[in-house]
Every structure is written in C-alpha cells, then in structure tokens.
Amino acid sequence: MALLAAAPASAQQLKIAVIDPNRIVEESPQYEEARQTLSTEVAEREADLLDQQESIDRLESKLERDGALMREEEAKRLQNDIRTRKRRLRYAKAELQEDFALRQSELRTKLVKQVEEVVQQIAKEQNIDLIVSEGVVYFSERIDISADVVERLTEEFRRR
C-alpha cells in the first residue's frame, strides 16, 4: 500500500486483469478443433503403420513356420525382406513422431496468436492497463477475464 500512496493519482487508477492460459486453451473451440484435426491426421498414418506391422508379423510367422522347409536362398530372401520392412517401419514411425510434433507446434502457435489478439482487443475495449498471465499466486475473480477471452474466441470460431 505504501507504493500506491506514494504514487501519483493517475497511477492509482490502473486497471489490472488476470488470465488463466490453461483455462482459455482447454475451453476454446479452436483447441478442440486443433486436437481433432491432429487426431484425424495421426490416425490415418497410424493405421498404415499398423498394416505394415501386421504384414511383417505374417512374414515372420511364415518364416518361423516354413523356414525349415524352404531352400536356403528363399529363407534368406524372406529374412532380408523382413529386415528391410522393419527398417522402413522404424523410419516411418520416427517420421510420424516428428511430423506430429511439428504439426502440434504449428497448431499451438496459431492458437497462441489468436489468444494474444483477443486478449489485446479485450484490454483495449475494457481500458485494462496490465494483464498478468502465468506465475500469479492469487487473484480475485473480479479481475479474471479468462471467461471473456474464451467467449470472444468462441464468437470468432463460430463466424468462420
């Protein structure tokens, strides 16, 4: 309080607000859409990887079951085919993980940019001087504008 008492009168009129970024992200329709988009993209590729794994499993079963009856050259060819397919599958899995991480990052960046724009709009509209986000130990519900941000994000989502 000593700081406010010593501050000029104009400084005492500061309007401060708080946002909960986790709440905003979790409650925004943009987040849900991004999550579903990513899930769909990954599911298609995972299905392909599963098909590849099942194909390898069938070949391994064949080798195990019929390997002793095969000519040596035929058995080696099958072993090489299995090894090659396993290698391709490993690479495809690694590529999927990299692509997933990249896509997730792209979607997160897009959402963060949208949230920042909405927060700035609300700050200007409500004449807020300072908005605090993370690292806040306590804040009153009176200064929490997270619901306003989510509401605006929802409005923007519906207008698309």
Secondary structure as GFF3:
##gff-version 3
##sequence-region A 1 160
A	DSSP	alpha_helix	2	6	.	.	.	ID=ss1
A	DSSP	three_ten_helix	9	13	.	.	.	ID=ss2
A	DSSP	beta_strand	16	18	.	.	.	ID=ss3
A	DSSP	alpha_helix	21	27	.	.	.	ID=ss4
A	DSSP	alpha_helix	29	66	.	.	.	ID=ss5
A	DSSP	three_ten_helix	67	69	.	.	.	ID=ss6
A	DSSP	alpha_helix	72	125	.	.	.	ID=ss7
A	DSSP	beta_strand	130	132	.	.	.	ID=ss8
A	DSSP	three_ten_helix	141	143	.	.	.	ID=ss9
A	DSSP	alpha_helix	146	159	.	.	.	ID=ss10
###
